[in-house]
């Protein structure tokens, strides 16, 4: 905005009659931009400037050095697991704790609570206050479920496969409607995970651009419930909740990193953290693009809050828009605002394709350096799961502060879900004040997690290379391009996180 003020001052001396309109437009732009940024930027932005203790390039070089060191250590010590792909694990199915939980019928209780939570989100959104901070459904869905439950899944496994409220709804309907759960047509193999990817993209668009409020969120949840029930009727419950319901796909991928491996109907076991990523490969291009969108959507959300992204459109560095319109774009905010939404939407939807192109180039280089005769597709799918630790830490570092600033308020909102001043459980006065961590602590936590996630990815990718390439030497050579890709991801991720902090956005 400082550059905008200088531009307006220069323009005033040249076109005094337009200057007043420009100042008004800039004021309107500032107000609208501020109101539009609150829902999305609050997840990972800060209200005051934090000066990094050392220049950013030192963090970038430090992260790169950590990755290089980890690469050398992994290359020296790592070996491919022999025999079965499954790592060592401890079967907990017959442990005393699991038997006690089974006796308490905890499964039924948790499924009922998940369904009640979904119904409460719809009802509170329809009949409760329109204030998003005082309505139960906004905090419970966006913060507790979308954020908190995702991170919990990365610790305790795919319990969503058990709790999925939409699956519970379908099974309840199946009790009254014979044959409903079996579907009417066979799920086409060509669809693979593309429906889940399309729904995931639509969900991220709603999160970033729709600026949902309690009522609109309730309507969206109701619509998504109808969509799931219709899809189950068409394709059957087993196929749809494996390939089409995007929360199931998203959380199942996160669960691969959990030290607890829980699979409904197959038991529960304890395993080394992240070892689940070595037990299977991505099944299709659609799942690879889904994983890449987990990365690109988080990066895009962070990027759009930075000053360079803002300048790219509104200050027209190429001069094309200014020449076409006869004036700088920022002077025509009202007219260009819808086109800016289209522009950002296209960037969001095309982002996984950009990541896919970059990823395939580095996989091809790995194939050449390692002298492999395997196809590019086989290698690309083989290394796909090595990207998941990066996706997890990106997501966590961008949004985890919301758990402290807004997520804790769910305790008070449980007693007053409609915002009517109730105190149903006696908790309405608890944890109402947000926890505001120190910016220094947040930044260094983000740096540490970003570097840690990439180190884990280096390890996963190297172990996969030992399986996919004919010799240890070939595997090490193949991972040099992948190391460069991890360094690029690390630097870019840290740069995005640093921009809102240093600019006070």
Buried (B, 14 or more C-beta within 10 A) or exposed (E): EEEBEEBBEEBBEEEEEBBEEBBEBBEEBEEEBEEBBEBBBBBBBBEEEBEBEEEBEEBBEBBBEBBBEBBEBBBEEBEBBEEEEBBEBEEBEEEEEBEEBEEEEEBEEBBEEBBEBBBBBBBBBBBBBEEBEBBBBBBBBBBBBBBBBBBBBBEBBBBBBBBBBBBBBBBEBBEEEEEBBEBEEEBEEEBBBBBBBBBBBBBBBBBBBBBBBBBEBBBBBBEBBEBBBEBBBEBBBEBBBBBBBBBBBBBBBBBBBBBBBBBBEEEBBBBEBBBBBBBEBBEBBBBBBBBBBBBBBBBBBBBBBBBEBBBBBBBBEEEEBBEEBEBBBBBBBEEBBEEEEEEBBEBBBEBBEEBBEBBBEBBBBBBEBBEBEEEEEBBBBBBBBBBBBBBBBBBBBBBBBBBEBBBBBBBBBBBBBBBEEEEEEEBBEBBEEBEEBEBEEBBBBBBBBBBBBBBBBBBBBBBBBBEBBEEBEBBBBBBBBBBBBBBEBBBBBBBBBBBBBBBEB
